[in-house]
Amino acid sequence: MKKISTCLLLLSVLSSGSICAQEKNLCKILCVSEKKECRKTADAKLQTDTHPFITESNSNSRNQSGQDMQARINSRQTQKNDSKNLRIEKYNACDSSYMQCVKLCAQENKKDAK
């Protein structure tokens, strides 16, 4: 809901033909706000999507072979790498959206300058 209201506010600012000099920065501020919200949403989604490492009880860990422990370590490392790559992917999507927003602001500022 917050994203929709921010988008509507941004659209109303962009569609208004007479934005004074002080309000020209409002567009970029809204873009920055949208980017922060996007990253917060991405972080929250990543936290709910990634499951905490499953740990076995200490008594069972003593009985595990070295090969089993190595497999668990490799699995954890793979999960960390996957999570990191997913975070980068989601952040890149946020950055892309931010750049589109800034371009729209620049276009509107050019229109208003004429």
N, C-alpha and C positions, 0 to 999 in steps of 0.2 A: 504494500500500500504506500509505503514511504517513497519507494522508487517511482511509482506512478505519479504521486503528487509533485515530486521533484521534476519529473519529465514535463508535466503539465505546466509547472511554473516556468521551466526553461522555454517551452514552446510559446508561452504567452509573452515572455520577455523578447524572444526572437521575432515574434510576429508583430510586435509593436514597432511602428515606424519611427517614433521620436524618442530615442533613448538619449538622455543627457549624458554628458561626459562622466559624471560620477557613477551612473548606472551601467556604463560600458563594462566596468570591472565585475559587475554582478554576474554577467554571463560566465566569465571564467571562474568565478567563485563557485557558481553552481556546478560547473564541470569538475572542479576539484572535489567538491562535496560528493558528487555522484561517484567519482573514482574511489574515494575513501569508503563509501557505502558498499561499493562493489567488492572491494578487498575484504571488508568485514564479513560480507556475505560469503565470499569464497573461503575465508578462514573458518567460519562457522560450519560450512558445508564439509570442508575437509576434516574437521574435528568429528563430525557425526559419521562420515564415511569411513574413516580409518579407525580400526578397532585396536584397543590396547593389546600389547603383546600378551599372549597367553603364557602364563608361567606355571610351571608345575611345582608341586610341593617340594620342600628341601629334601625330604627323605627319598623321593623318587629321583631327584637330580643326582644323588650319589650313585645310583644304580645305572645311570645312563653311560653308554660307551662314549668314547671320544668322538666317534663318527656321528653319533646322534647329536652331540653338542655342536659339532661343526655344522651340521645340517640346520640346526636351529639358528645359529649365528648367521649363516648365509641367508636363511629365510628372513631374518630380521633386517639384514642389510638390504635385501631386495625390496622389502616393504618400505624402508626408509627412502630408498632411491625412487621408488614409484610415487611415494607421497610428495617428495621434493619436486619431481617432474610434473606432477599434477598441479601443485601449487604454482609453479612457474607458468604452466599453461593457462591457469585461471587468471593469474596476475597479468599475463600478456593480453588476455581478452579484455580485462579492465583498462589496461593502458591503451588498447586500440579504440575502445569506446570513448575514452577521455580525449584522444587525438581527434576523433570525429567531432566531438562536442566543441573542442577548441577551434576547429576549422569552421564550424557553423557560426561560432561567435565572430571569427575574423571576417567571414562573408557578410554578416549583418553589420559589423562595424564599417565595412567598406560602403555598404548601401547607405548607411546613415551619414557618412562623410560627404556623399555626393549631394 
